[in-house]
Amino acid sequence: MYILLERNARGNLEVDQRILNKVIEFVVMNNVRDLEKFEIETNLLHDDHLFVLVKLFANIHKKLEIDELKLNNSIVFAIENAIGLKPKNIAFVYIKN
């Protein structure tokens, strides 16, 4: 898979948000079970600071077990390998339906 990375006239990194979201979605799907759904929001600021928000929706009747540290490290590793940029912050939000 090839990912197109560009720098604009000011030298800032420009990456399609869908690419970042797909990379993170792949990591979440492989590391978390028993989710109803999840959403990924990424924000790449002009200083090449990447912020990631992972919304995890779970059924109220099921027990959800997530190793946040392992998931966080997996996301960081995947993004660093894909675009060569380390996320500034990764946040998890748990929503029970």
Backbone as a ProteinNet text record, in pm:
[ID]
protein_1_A
[PRIMARY]
MYILLERNARGNLEVDQRILNKVIEFVVMNNVRDLEKFEIETNLLHDDHLFVLVKLFANIHKKLEIDELKLNNSIVFAIENAIGLKPKNIAFVYIKN
[TERTIARY]
84.6	0	89.3	58.4	132.4	47	107.8	39.1	109.5	32.6	87.6	100.5	223.5	251.1	304.5	250.3	294.3	322.9	410.5	434.5	390.8	319.3	271.5	383.4	350.9	451.6	522.6	454.8	515.7	590.9	591.3	663.7	583	453.7	369.1	323.2	312.5	272.8	123.8	88.8	-51.9	-80.8	-172.5	-211.7	-363.3	-418.8	-563.6	-611.5	-711.1	-763.5	-818.5	-871.8	-927.5	-819.5	-699.4	-589.4	-556.5	-544.7	-516.4	-627.5	-751.9	-864.7	-865.2	-835.7	-833.8	-722.3	-606.8	-497	-537.2	-598.3	-639.5	-755.7	-849.4	-961.3	-910.5	-811.9	-755.4	-696.9	-625.5	-565.2	-673.5	-775.6	-881.9	-958.7	-990.8	-1064.2	-985.7	-854.9	-773.4	-746.1	-764.6	-729.4	-847.7	-965.6	-1080.6	-1193.7	-1253.6	-1366.6	-1492.2	-1606.5	-1736.9	-1777.2	-1741.8	-1786.2	-1905.6	-2001.1	-2110.8	-2058.9	-1988.7	-1926.5	-1820.9	-1743.8	-1646.2	-1628.2	-1584.1	-1558.5	-1420.5	-1356	-1222.1	-1226.6	-1169.5	-1154.3	-1006.7	-951.5	-812.3	-804.4	-705.3	-684.7	-534.8	-491.6	-351.2	-335.7	-268.7	-252.3	-134.4	-122.8	-23.4	120.2	143.8	278.8	311.1	240	255.4	227	132.4	84.4	-41.4	-40.8	-153.3	-226.6	-357	-442	-543.7	-564	-652.8	-756.2	-883.3	-992.2	-1058.7	-1065	-1127.2	-1252.2	-1369.9	-1497.3	-1537.6	-1552.4	-1586.1	-1728.3	-1816.9	-1955.9	-1972.5	-2025.6	-2040.3	-2182.8	-2223.3	-2353.4	-2345.9	-2448.4	-2448.7	-2452.2	-2497.9	-2511.6	-2387.1	-2293.9	-2171.1	-2055.8	-1964.8	-1846.7	-1740.6	-1690.9	-1592.8	-1456.2	-1363.3	-1228.2	-1131.1	-1066.4	-972.1	-842.5	-733.2	-602	-561.6	-587.1	-563.4	-417.5	-328	-185.4	-142.6	-187.7	-153.6	-215.1	-341.6	-408.5	-339.4	-303.6	-234	-100.4	-23.3	106.8	91	-13	-36.8	-72.2	-151.9	-189.1	-66	13.1	135.1	227.9	247.8	335.9	285.6	154.5	96.7	109.6	84.6	92.8	237.9	328.2	470	520.2	476.2	518.6	451.5	328.6	255.5	302	312.5	344.8	468.4	528.2	649.5	625.4	509.4	472.8	416.5	464.6	415.8	299.2	186.6	72.6	106.4	57.5	79.1	-6.5	-131.9	-223.7	-322.7	-352.1	-454.6	-551.2	-678.7	-779.9	-884.1	-935.4	-1039.9	-1165.7	-1279.7	-1408.8	-1492.9	-1549.6	-1633.7	-1779	-1862.2	-2003.8	-2081.9	-2164.5	-2246.5	-2386.5	-2437.4	-2573	-2669.9
-117.2	0	123.8	216.5	341.3	454	536.6	651.1	776.4	865.8	989.1	1091.8	1132.6	1236.4	1358.2	1472.4	1595.5	1700.6	1788.5	1905.5	2027	2117	2235.3	2338.7	2457.8	2561.6	2603	2590.5	2627.1	2511	2394.8	2280.2	2192.4	2218.5	2139.2	2011.7	1905.4	1776.1	1775.8	1723.5	1711.4	1564.2	1507.5	1368	1364.2	1280	1263.7	1200.3	1261.4	1213.1	1071.3	1035.9	901	794.6	826.5	730.6	705.1	811.7	796	718.4	750.9	683	534.1	497.7	356.6	280.3	341.3	276.3	249.7	349.4	334.9	236.7	240	145	1.4	-23.9	-157.9	-204.4	-115.6	-150.2	-177.6	-93.8	-111.6	-241.3	-269.9	-392.3	-517.4	-512.9	-629.4	-644.8	-539.2	-545.2	-541.5	-504.9	-491.1	-578.4	-653.6	-740	-689.3	-739.2	-711.3	-564.1	-495.8	-357.9	-356.2	-269	-249.5	-173.8	-65.8	13.5	102.3	168.1	264.6	371.2	487.1	599.1	655	701	757.4	902.4	990.4	1130.5	1166.4	1220.8	1263.2	1410.8	1475.9	1617.1	1640.6	1674.8	1703.5	1854.1	1913.2	2058.4	2103.1	2232.2	2287.9	2264.3	2236	2209.9	2060.7	1982.4	1837.4	1769.1	1825.2	1763.1	1685.2	1557	1469.7	1433.9	1458.8	1424.1	1320.9	1216.8	1107	1088.7	1075.2	1044.6	916.8	816.8	688.9	675.7	674.1	657	510.2	445.9	304.4	289	233.3	212.4	66.5	42.6	-93.1	-116.1	-242	-280.6	-279.5	-225.2	-211.4	-346.6	-450.5	-582	-669.2	-626.6	-703.2	-637.4	-720.4	-668.3	-637.7	-517.2	-472.1	-467.6	-547.2	-549.6	-500.6	-390	-329.1	-298.2	-337.3	-300.6	-170.7	-58.8	71.9	93.1	49.2	69.3	-4.5	-129.6	-207.6	-144.4	-100.8	-37.3	93.1	171.9	298.3	273.7	178.4	148.1	95	15.3	-37.2	74.1	170	283.4	368.4	397.3	477	405.9	276	198.8	200.6	181.8	178.8	313.6	421.7	554.3	590.3	557.2	585.4	509.6	384.3	307.5	355.1	403.4	445.4	581.4	679.2	814.9	875.1	805.1	856.2	970.8	973.9	1082.1	1022	1068.2	1016.6	1103.9	1042	1120.4	1193.3	1315.1	1394.7	1342.5	1304.1	1257.7	1159.7	1051.8	956.9	945.9	974.7	970.8	866.4	799.6	699.5	746.2	730.4	764	638.3	602	483.8	527.9	475	508.9	378.9	363.4	243.9	273	184.5	199.7	117.2
0	0	0	-86.1	-93.4	-38.2	44.3	102.7	52.4	-5.6	-58.9	53.5	79.7	179	105.3	137.5	72.9	178.5	145	229.1	149.2	215.5	145.1	137	89.1	65.8	195.5	308.4	436.4	500.9	437.7	490.7	583.9	595.7	683.5	612.6	688.6	634.9	603	485	445.6	416.6	495.9	481.3	478.5	393.8	388.2	518.2	582.4	710.1	698.6	582.7	565.8	576.9	533.4	543.7	689.8	766.6	909.2	978.9	946.2	1008.6	975.8	853	813.5	885.1	900.5	971.8	1116.3	1180.2	1319.8	1332	1238	1239.2	1233.8	1150.2	1138.4	1272	1339.8	1468.6	1572.6	1578.4	1677.2	1651.2	1526.4	1493.8	1532	1522.1	1554.6	1703.7	1782.5	1924	2020	1973.4	2062.9	2012.1	2103.4	2069.8	2140.9	2100.3	2163.2	2157.8	2051.1	2031.8	1937.7	1965.4	1870.3	1749	1777.7	1671.2	1734.6	1650.3	1698.1	1592	1635.5	1545.2	1575	1470.7	1482.3	1434.8	1513.8	1473	1484.7	1378.4	1379.5	1343.6	1399.5	1372.7	1359.6	1239.2	1211.9	1200.9	1299.1	1303.2	1217.6	1198.8	1107.6	1153.7	1279.7	1328.9	1331.1	1251.2	1244.2	1377.5	1453.2	1576.1	1541.5	1573.6	1543	1671.5	1674.2	1786.4	1738.9	1819.2	1782.2	1892.6	1852.8	1945.1	1896.1	1983.7	1951.3	2036.2	1971.1	2041.3	2031.4	2146.9	2153.1	2206.3	2125.5	2164.9	2205.4	2325.6	2375.6	2423.8	2422	2474	2626.2	2690.2	2835.1	2905.9	2837.8	2899.1	2883.7	2804.5	2784.7	2859.7	2906.8	2974.1	2869	2870.4	2772.4	2839.9	2789.3	2844.1	2737.9	2769.5	2674.9	2748.2	2688.9	2740.6	2669.4	2736.4	2673.8	2638.3	2724.6	2698.8	2572.3	2557.9	2438.5	2313.5	2323.6	2210.2	2173.1	2273.1	2249.6	2180	2229.3	2168.8	2026.4	2002.5	1867.9	1770.2	1814.8	1729.2	1697.6	1798.8	1778.1	1679.9	1698.2	1610.1	1465.9	1447.2	1312.4	1242.2	1313.7	1252.5	1221.3	1312.4	1285.7	1163.9	1148.6	1031.6	904	912.9	793.5	742.7	831.6	784.4	849.8	945.7	1008.2	1104.3	1165	1255.9	1383.2	1498.9	1626.4	1673.8	1711.7	1760.5	1890	1901	2020.9	2136.3	2104.7	2206.9	2145.3	2219.4	2181	2298	2272.9	2378.5	2344.1	2448.5	2432.3	2503.5	2436.2	2495.1	2493	2608.1	2619.1	2629.6	2541.6	2540.5	2546.6	2652	2665.6	2619	2536.6	2484.8	2565.7
[MASK]
+++++++++++++++++++++++++++++++++++++++++++++++++++++++++++++++++++++++++++++++++++++++++++++++++

